[in-house]
């Protein structure tokens, strides 16, 4: 028997009135105390189209059902007191933004595509990402006891239809050693001095926005340095502390964050939300420091070629990247896997190692990190795995993951079937016309 919640009996369309009555949104599904709106579904479909994913007549129902499942997870998470800390949400949003920047090629191209600064893009994705993280936590809790034994993995593989055995494209196992050229105190002081000069000019009457457009190294320079409304937890702690301490129109002293040095002006504050503009300058390593880092890594590569150190030993000794702790093993920024396909790796790395022989080490080359800093690296192509049909000898971990995925899906289907027998669900006419995978009582 389904429990009716009076508060959610208001299954209505939101409307505005001008000369005509215009429907701007509609509740299409109510799951417990959560709702799915028509605009939620359309936003997901638009996102699919923008990223080149196929959208057909059945896509609306598939997207709607996934959103309904997520809302069911959210409702259960409320009952189980599961919350997503802001610090975890921000970290996930930052990771997604880095991935988007990599796919578009630069922050500027990403912002141009969406027509807004990256901070506003993050805010637009915030509720959706929170919902996805809640869904992931609920799925993890529901499937936490699922296990598969080696014999079950073998049985799963043997029962796969031949057409379902995946074709694995060429995979690479890569190691890296990274050095960041030193930035001198003189360079840092020079950047501080320039920003102090800008601040003095603004206090004497020059336009903050005009100076930001001319000199700021942040993509927000195109908007005169304006970032748009944000709240606590959205920005780096030093930046946030300075922004929230300002009065309207006030300009901060020079502050430092991991992105560089800033001056900030408060445009507007609404409760715990602020809008600011800023000028960002990054101290850049000089040519001599860049060349010194390049020469150093070329000498490290020489030590490895001469068998003084293995590449992994050299990474632990000399790399300034966290991957050095595990011998420099490169993992995909997309999947986190250490055996990566061309599509799963930084394309600049692919262009370097694509024609390498196994065991070949690159010369030192310059690149830009995810934090937009200049750095130098050498790469080792440790192993190249040719394209092949998956098999238990070469691809046990991949097949294990497939078997685990199937076992988790079976457990989730059982949980959903059980939960939906008692869950309050209400659908509008269009939703009731969908051929859903699960029984939503329509």
N, C-alpha and C positions, 0 to 999 in steps of 0.2 A: 504494500500500500504506500503510495507516494504522499509525502508530507507537504501540505500547501503552506506557503509563506505569504501572508497577507500583503506585506510590504512590496513583494514582487509580483503581485497580481496586477499591477499597473502596466499592462503590456501595450504600450502606446507608442505612437510616433512623435518625435520632437518636431515642432513646426515653428516657423517664423511667418510674420505677416507683412506684406508690402502692399502693392496693388492686387497681387494674387496670393493665394496661400501656397507656400512652397515647402515641400518636405525636405529637410536637410539631413535627416538621419532616421534610423528605425532600429528598434530592438528586434533581433531575429531569433534570439534564443536566451532563455533564462536557465541557469544551472545552479541549483542551490540558491545562494545569495549573490551570484555573479551574473553578469549579462554579457552577451556578444552583440555588438551593433553591426548594422550593414556596412558602416564606414570601416570597421575593423577588417572585415573580409575584403572590401575593395582596396584598402591600403596594402594588404598582403598580395593581392593579385597585381596591383600596380608595381609593387616591388619585384615580383616575379618577372613581369614584362620588361622592366628596366634592366634586369640582369640576364635577359635573353632566355628565360625559362619558358617552355611551352605552356600556353594557357588556352584551354578549350572549354566547351560547354559544361563538362563535368568538374572543372577546376573549382568553381564556386562551392560546390558541395564538399569537395575534399578539403579545401581550406577551412570552410565552416566547421567541419567535424573536428579538425585538428585544434581549432580555437576552442571548441566546446570541451574537448578533452583537457586542454590546458586550464580552462575555467573550472572544470571538475577537480583538477589537481589543486588549483588555488583555493577552492572551497575546502577541500580536505586539509590543505596546509594550514588554513585558518583554524580548523578544528584541532589540529595537532600542534598548533603554536609554532609553526615553521616560519622563520623570517629570513630575509636576505639582508645582511648588513650592508650599509651604504658603501663601505670600503671595498667589499667584494663586488658589488654592482659596478662601481666606478672602474675597478680593475678589469672587469669583463668588457665594459664599454670601451676602455682604452685599448684593449687587445683587438676588439672588432675594428676600431678606428684605424689602428696600425695596419690591419689586414686590408681594409678598404683603400688606404693610402697606397699600399703596395700594389693593389690591383689597378688603381687609377694612374699610378706613376708618380704622384706628388699630392701634397695637401691642397695645392692650388687647383688642380684638376678635379679633385673630389668636391671642393667647395663650389667650384664653377658648375659641376654637374647638378648638385642639389640646390644651388642658388642661395646658399647661406653659409656662415662660418661654421667651423667644425664643432664648436661648443653647442651651437643650435642643432646640428645634426645629432649629436649625442643626446640632447634633451628630447628630440623627436623619437629616438629609439628607446628611451629610458623605460617607459612602461612596458613595452613589448619585451625588452630584454629581461626585466624583472619577472615578467610572467613566464618566460622561457626558463629562467633559472629556478623558479619555484617548481615548475613542471619537472625539471631535471632532478631536483632534490627529492620530490615525491616519488618519481620513478626509481631513483636510487634506493629509497627506503623500501618501496614495495618489492624490489627485486634483489634486495641485499643478501638474501639467503640462497639465491640461484647459483648453482655450481654445475660444471660439466667435467666429467672425468675423461682421461685420455681415450678410454674405450668408447665413450659417447661421442668424442670428437671424430674418431675414426668412423663410427657408425654414421654420423651426420654426413661426413664427406662421401662415404660409399653410397649413401642414399640420394646424393645430389644427382639430378638429371644432368647428363653430359653438357647440355646447353647452359646449365646454371653454374658450371665450374668456371670461375672468373678467369679471364685472360689478363695476366699481370703485365703491364708495360715495363719497359726498361726501368730498373731501379738503381739508385746510386747510394753508396755509403761513403760519406764525406767527413773529413775532419778539418778543423780550422784553428788558426792561432791569430789572435787579434791584438793590436796595440793601438792605443789612442795617443796621438802626439800631444806632448805637454803644452800647456798654455801658461805662459810666463806671467808673473805678477805685473809686469809692465803692461802686458796686453789687457789684463783684467782691469788695471787702473785706468787705462786709456778709454775703455768702454764706459766705466763709471763716470769718468770726466765728461765724455760726450753726452751722456744722459743728464748729468747735472747741468750741463750747458743748455740742453733742450728745456729742462725744467725752469731754469732762470729766464729763458726767452719766453716761455709760456706765461710765467708770472709777470713779465713786462708787457704782456698783451698779445703775443702771437697765438695763432690757433693751434691747439693740441692736435686736432684732427688733421690739419694740413701737414704738420711735422710728422705725424704717424704715417700719412700717405707717402711722404717722401723718404722716410728713413727706417721705419719699423721693419724688422725681419720676420714678423708674424703675418700669415695670410690675411689676418683681419685688417691689415694696412689699407686694403681696398675700401673698407668701411670706415676709414679714419681711425682705425684702432678699436672700434666698438665691438664688444664681444656678445652683447645681448644679455638678457636676464639669466642669472644662475643663482644657485643657493649653496648653502654650506655642504661641503663634501664633493662639489663638482670640480673644483680646481685644486692645484697643488697647495699644500698647507701654508707656505710662506706667502704665496700670491693671495690666497683667500684671507689670511689674517690682515694683510695690508688693505685689501679692498673693503672689508667690513669695518675697518677702523676709520674710514674717511667720512667726512661730511660732504653734502652736495657741492660739487665743483672743486673740492679740495684735491690737491695733487700729492701723491705719496713721495717720500724720499726714494732714492734708488734702492731696489730690493733685488735679491738674487734667488733664482729657482734653478732646478736642473736644466731648464731650457735656456737660461741666460740671465741677463739683467733687464729690469723693467722700471719704468715709472708709470703710475696708474692715476687716472682721474675718475672720481665717482660722478656718474651721470644722474643716476636715480636709484632710490632705495624704496622697496615696497615690502615692509615687514622683514622677513628673512630672505628676501631676494634682492639682488643688486644688479645694476647694469653699469659697466665701466668701459672706458677706453684705455688702451695702454700702448706704449712703445717698447718693443723688444729689440735688444741688440745682443748678439752672441759674440763673445771673444773668439777669434779664429786663430788656430795655431799658425805661426808664420811658416814660410817656405822651408826655412832651415830645419824646424822641428819636424815638419812632414817628411822631409828627406831623411832626417836622422832616424825616424821610425821605420821608414822603408828600408834603409840600409841595415838596420838592426834585424828586421825580419828576414831579409835576404841572407844575412849571416846565420840566423837560426835554421833556415832552410838548408844552408850548406852543411851545418852540423848534422842534420838528419840524413842528408844524402851521403855524408861520410861515415854514417853509423855511429857517431859519437852519442847521439840520443835517438830513441824512437820518436816518431812524431807525437805520440801520446805523452811521453815523458817531457818533451819540449813544451807541449801545451800546458802541462801542469806547472812547469817552471816559469814560463815566459808570457802566457796569454793573460790579458787583462779582461777577458770576457768570462762570464760565469761558466760557459761550456768548458773552460780550461780545467775545472775541477773534475770533469769526467773525461779527461784526455782530449778535449776539443771536439767531441762528437757533435756533428751538426744535426739538428732536428728541425723538421718542417715547421714553419710558423703557422701552417694551416692545420696539419693533423697531429703534430707533435711526434711523428714517427721518425726513427733514425734511418730507415730505408726509404728513400724518397724518390718519387717520380719527377719528371721534368715539370709537371704542373704544380707540384707540391713544394717546390723550392724557390728561393730567390732567383729570379731570372738572370741576374748578373752572375751568380754562382754557376748556373747552368751553362752560360756562354763560355765560362772559363774551363769547366771540367768535361764538357760534352765530348771533346776529341782526345781526352787524356787516356793514357794506358793506366791500368791498375798499378798503384804504387807511385804514380807520378805526382810531383809537388810543384805547385805554381810558384812563380816569382811574386814578390810582394806587390799588391795593388791597392789603390785608394778606393774607398767606398764611403757612403753616407749611412750611418746607423739609423735605427728606427726613431732615435731621439734627435735626428737631423744633425748629428755631430760627425766631423771628419775622422776617419780611422783608416787603419791599414791592416791587411790580412794576407796570410798565405793559406793555401788549400791543399789538401791531400785527397786524391781519389783513391780510397782504400779498396773499394769493390764495385764492380758493375755487374748487375744481374740481368741477363738478356730477357726479352719478352718470352713468356711461357704460360701454359695453362697451370693454374695453381696445383700444387701437389704437397703431400704431407711432409716430404723430406725438406723441401726448400721453404715452404710457406706455412709451417705448422701454426705459427702465431696468428697469421691472417685467418686461417681456417678455424682456429680456436675462437677468435673474435666473432667469426660468422656464426659458429655454433652457440656461443654465449648470447649473441644478439637474438637468435631464434628462440633460445630458452627464455630470455627476458621478455620477448614479445608474447610468448605463450603465457607467461605469468601475468603480464599486464592485461592480456585479453581476459584471463580468469578474474582478475581484480575488477576490471571494468564491468564485466557481466554481473558480478556479485553486487557491485556498488550501485549500478543503475537500476537494480530491482527495487531499491528503497529511496533513490535520489529524486528530489523534485526537479522535473524538467518541463519546460514549456517552450514550444516552437511556434513560429508564425507560419503562414500558409506556404510560403516559398520553401522554408526549411523542411516542412513536413513532406514536401514533394521530392526530397533528396533520397537517393538510395544509399544510406549510410552503411558503413562496415559493421558498426555496433548497433544494438537495439536501444534507441533512445525513447522508445514508447510512443512513437508517432503513429 
